[in-house]
Amino acid sequence: MVIGAAVLLFIASFLDLYSYSAAGYSGSQGVWDNLGTGLGTYMGAVIGAVLIVLNRCLPQPRKVLGLDLGVVGTAFTILSAWTLFWTLVDVPSGLSAGAGLVLGFIAALVLAGAAVAGPLVPALQGALVPAPKPVAPSPYGAQPSAGYGYPGAQGAPQQPYGAQPQQGQPYGSPQPAPAGGAAPQQAAPADFSPFWFAVPVTRPLFAEDGSPAPIAELAPGTWYLAVEQRGATLIAQTQDGRRGVLQDTSGIQRG
């Protein structure tokens, strides 16, 4: 409905805004004779429709200056319908409302109604492009699947974060105790190295400044990069470059 109303509004922008007839002479004024009306009112609503559709096509909503794209687009459509309503009500003397004004107001009204009803009607809330189904993380010791963001290393089994490394681990793994000797001294903790990991269930990612509101959610089936360790928490980086604190690291799967 949003797309259809936007197309109708675009067509209306090429029709007459006003028409007049005096002394046997008739004429008309087009929408684009006034650039503010054409770009600000008509195209403003079309741009709003594009933002609404784009927001529904994205797997995760995007924000502009802290505002959701869908909210910005809805504001554009409401403003356009409001402006066209008063333009239709207050037609100058000696002029008549043209087809472009009448059709434009109807299209803008339908567009604004569809934009407002979108978040309220369940049938209109679905994404136009469905998000890919997440792939469940592989069990301990299994070969990791090539999930989104995984570096692509082959032949290295996964293990839960914090588990005891197995034989053949890289530099920094503790060495076996010598036979017949006393208990080995505890090895010094190795320096942290970034690694890829997946979470078993959806978990929030919080800002590094300690804000209580999460900045992102880590979903199962997607690989994320752990760039730093702070006590029992990890500093993780998402695929779009956002960094935050993963407070619950239990059961995560290393790549």
C-alpha positions as CSV (number, residue, x, y, z in Angstrom):
1,M,0.0,0.0,0.0
2,V,2.9,2.4,0.8
3,I,4.5,1.7,-2.6
4,G,1.2,2.1,-4.5
5,A,0.4,5.4,-2.8
6,A,3.9,6.8,-3.4
7,V,3.6,5.9,-7.1
8,L,0.2,7.6,-7.3
9,L,1.6,10.7,-5.6
10,F,4.6,10.8,-8.0
11,I,2.2,10.7,-11.0
12,A,0.0,13.4,-9.4
13,S,3.1,15.7,-9.3
14,F,3.0,16.0,-13.1
15,L,-0.7,17.1,-13.2
16,D,-2.2,20.5,-12.7
17,L,-2.1,22.0,-9.2
18,Y,-4.6,24.8,-10.1
19,S,-6.8,25.6,-13.0
20,Y,-8.5,28.9,-13.9
21,S,-10.8,30.4,-16.5
22,A,-11.5,34.1,-17.1
23,A,-12.9,36.0,-20.0
24,G,-13.0,32.9,-22.2
25,Y,-9.4,32.1,-21.5
26,S,-8.4,29.1,-19.4
27,G,-5.1,27.9,-18.1
28,S,-3.5,25.9,-15.4
29,Q,-0.6,26.0,-12.9
30,G,1.5,22.8,-12.6
31,V,2.9,21.3,-9.4
32,W,6.5,21.9,-10.6
33,D,5.8,25.6,-11.3
34,N,6.6,26.0,-7.6
35,L,9.7,24.1,-6.7
36,G,8.9,24.2,-3.1
37,T,5.6,22.4,-3.7
38,G,7.0,19.8,-6.1
39,L,10.1,19.0,-4.0
40,G,9.0,19.8,-0.5
41,T,5.5,18.5,-0.5
42,Y,5.1,15.8,-3.2
43,M,8.7,14.5,-3.3
44,G,9.0,14.8,0.4
45,A,6.2,12.2,0.8
46,V,7.8,10.0,-1.9
47,I,11.1,10.1,-0.1
48,G,9.3,9.2,3.2
49,A,7.8,6.2,1.5
50,V,11.3,5.1,0.3
51,L,12.6,5.4,3.8
52,I,9.7,3.2,5.2
53,V,10.2,0.6,2.5
54,L,14.0,0.6,3.0
55,N,13.6,0.2,6.8
56,R,11.4,-2.9,6.2
57,C,13.9,-4.4,3.7
58,L,16.8,-4.2,6.2
59,P,17.3,-7.2,8.5
60,Q,18.0,-4.8,11.4
61,P,16.5,-1.3,11.6
62,R,18.8,1.6,10.9
63,K,18.8,4.9,12.6
64,V,19.5,8.5,11.5
65,L,20.5,10.9,14.3
66,G,19.1,8.4,16.8
67,L,15.7,8.1,14.9
68,D,14.5,5.0,13.2
69,L,14.3,5.3,9.4
70,G,10.6,4.3,9.5
71,V,9.8,7.0,12.0
72,V,11.5,9.7,9.8
73,G,9.7,8.4,6.7
74,T,6.3,8.4,8.5
75,A,6.9,12.1,9.6
76,F,7.6,13.1,6.0
77,T,4.3,11.5,4.8
78,I,2.2,13.1,7.6
79,L,3.7,16.5,6.9
80,S,2.9,16.1,3.2
81,A,-0.7,15.1,3.8
82,W,-1.1,18.0,6.2
83,T,0.3,20.5,3.8
84,L,-1.8,19.2,0.8
85,F,-5.0,19.3,3.0
86,W,-4.6,23.0,3.7
87,T,-3.6,23.7,0.2
88,L,-6.8,22.0,-1.0
89,V,-8.9,23.9,1.6
90,D,-7.4,27.3,0.9
91,V,-7.6,27.5,-2.9
92,P,-6.9,31.1,-4.0
93,S,-9.8,33.2,-5.4
94,G,-10.4,32.7,-9.1
95,L,-8.6,29.4,-9.1
96,S,-9.9,25.8,-8.9
97,A,-8.2,22.8,-7.5
98,G,-6.5,20.8,-10.3
99,A,-6.3,17.1,-10.7
100,G,-2.8,17.0,-9.3
101,L,-3.9,18.7,-6.1
102,V,-6.9,16.4,-5.5
103,L,-5.2,13.2,-6.5
104,G,-2.0,14.2,-4.6
105,F,-4.0,14.8,-1.4
106,I,-5.8,11.5,-1.7
107,A,-2.5,9.7,-2.3
108,A,-0.7,11.5,0.5
109,L,-3.6,10.7,2.9
110,V,-3.5,7.0,2.0
111,L,0.3,7.0,2.2
112,A,0.3,8.6,5.7
113,G,-2.4,6.3,6.9
114,A,-0.5,3.2,5.7
115,A,2.8,4.6,7.3
116,V,1.1,5.1,10.7
117,A,-0.8,1.8,10.6
118,G,2.3,-0.2,9.7
119,P,3.6,-0.6,13.2
120,L,0.1,-1.1,14.6
121,V,-1.3,-3.8,12.2
122,P,0.5,-7.2,12.6
123,A,-0.1,-8.0,8.9
124,L,1.9,-4.9,7.9
125,Q,4.8,-5.4,10.3
126,G,6.6,-8.2,8.4
127,A,9.9,-7.5,6.7
128,L,9.7,-7.3,2.9
129,V,12.9,-9.3,2.7
130,P,13.0,-12.1,5.3
131,A,16.2,-12.3,7.4
132,P,18.3,-15.4,6.8
133,K,17.7,-18.2,9.3
134,P,20.5,-18.5,11.9
135,V,22.6,-21.5,11.9
136,A,23.0,-23.2,15.2
137,P,26.6,-23.2,16.6
138,S,28.4,-26.5,16.2
139,P,28.8,-28.7,19.3
140,Y,32.1,-29.0,21.1
141,G,34.8,-30.5,19.0
142,A,32.9,-30.2,15.7
143,Q,34.1,-28.4,12.6
144,P,32.6,-24.9,12.6
145,S,30.3,-24.0,9.8
146,A,31.1,-21.1,7.6
147,G,28.7,-18.7,9.3
148,Y,28.6,-15.0,8.4
149,G,31.7,-13.3,9.6
150,Y,33.7,-16.4,10.4
151,P,37.3,-16.0,9.2
152,G,37.2,-19.3,7.3
153,A,39.9,-21.3,9.1
154,Q,39.7,-25.0,8.3
155,G,40.5,-27.9,10.4
156,A,40.5,-26.2,13.8
157,P,37.8,-27.6,16.2
158,Q,35.8,-25.3,18.4
159,Q,35.7,-25.2,22.1
160,P,33.7,-23.2,24.6
161,Y,35.3,-20.1,25.9
162,G,37.3,-20.7,29.0
163,A,37.7,-24.5,28.5
164,Q,41.0,-26.2,29.0
165,P,43.0,-26.2,25.7
166,Q,43.6,-29.6,24.1
167,Q,46.8,-31.0,22.7
168,G,48.3,-29.2,19.8
169,Q,47.1,-25.7,20.9
170,P,49.1,-22.7,19.8
171,Y,51.6,-20.7,21.7
172,G,50.4,-19.9,25.2
173,S,48.9,-23.2,26.1
174,P,50.0,-24.9,29.4
175,Q,52.5,-27.8,29.0
176,P,51.9,-31.2,30.5
177,A,53.6,-31.9,33.8
178,P,56.8,-33.9,33.8
179,A,56.4,-37.6,34.8
180,G,57.4,-38.4,38.4
181,G,58.0,-34.8,39.4
182,A,56.3,-32.5,41.7
183,A,53.2,-30.6,40.8
184,P,54.1,-28.1,38.0
185,Q,54.1,-24.4,38.7
186,Q,51.0,-22.6,37.5
187,A,51.8,-21.1,34.1
188,A,51.5,-17.4,33.7
189,P,48.4,-16.3,31.8
190,A,49.0,-15.9,28.2
191,D,48.4,-12.6,26.4
192,F,44.9,-12.2,25.0
193,S,44.5,-12.8,21.3
194,P,41.4,-11.8,19.4
195,F,39.2,-14.7,18.4
196,W,35.9,-15.4,16.7
197,F,33.0,-16.8,18.7
198,A,29.3,-17.5,18.5
199,V,26.6,-17.3,21.2
200,P,24.2,-20.2,22.0
201,V,21.3,-17.9,22.6
202,T,20.5,-14.2,21.9
203,R,22.5,-12.0,24.3
204,P,22.7,-8.2,24.7
205,L,25.8,-6.2,24.0
206,F,26.2,-3.2,26.2
207,A,28.1,0.1,25.7
208,E,31.7,0.3,27.0
209,D,30.8,3.4,29.0
210,G,28.5,1.3,31.3
211,S,25.2,2.5,29.9
212,P,22.4,0.1,31.0
213,A,20.7,0.0,27.6
214,P,22.1,-2.5,25.1
215,I,23.5,-1.2,21.9
216,A,23.0,-4.5,19.9
217,E,22.0,-8.1,20.3
218,L,24.3,-11.0,19.4
219,A,22.3,-13.7,17.7
220,P,23.1,-17.4,17.4
221,G,24.5,-18.6,14.1
222,T,26.6,-15.4,13.6
223,W,30.3,-15.1,14.3
224,Y,31.5,-12.1,16.3
225,L,35.0,-11.0,17.0
226,A,36.3,-10.8,20.6
227,V,38.9,-8.0,20.7
228,E,39.6,-7.7,24.4
229,Q,39.0,-9.4,27.7
230,R,38.0,-7.5,30.9
231,G,37.7,-9.8,33.8
232,A,34.9,-12.2,33.1
233,T,33.5,-10.1,30.3
234,L,34.5,-9.7,26.6
235,I,34.7,-6.7,24.4
236,A,33.0,-7.9,21.2
237,Q,32.7,-6.3,17.8
238,T,29.7,-6.9,15.5
239,Q,29.7,-7.2,11.7
240,D,28.8,-3.5,11.3
241,G,31.8,-2.4,13.4
242,R,30.0,-1.6,16.7
243,R,31.9,-2.6,19.9
244,G,30.5,-3.3,23.3
245,V,30.7,-5.4,26.4
246,L,29.4,-9.0,26.4
247,Q,28.7,-9.6,30.1
248,D,27.4,-13.2,29.8
249,T,30.2,-15.3,28.3
250,S,28.9,-18.7,29.5
251,G,28.7,-21.4,26.8
252,I,30.0,-19.3,23.9
253,Q,31.6,-21.2,21.1
254,R,35.1,-20.3,19.9
255,G,36.0,-20.5,16.2
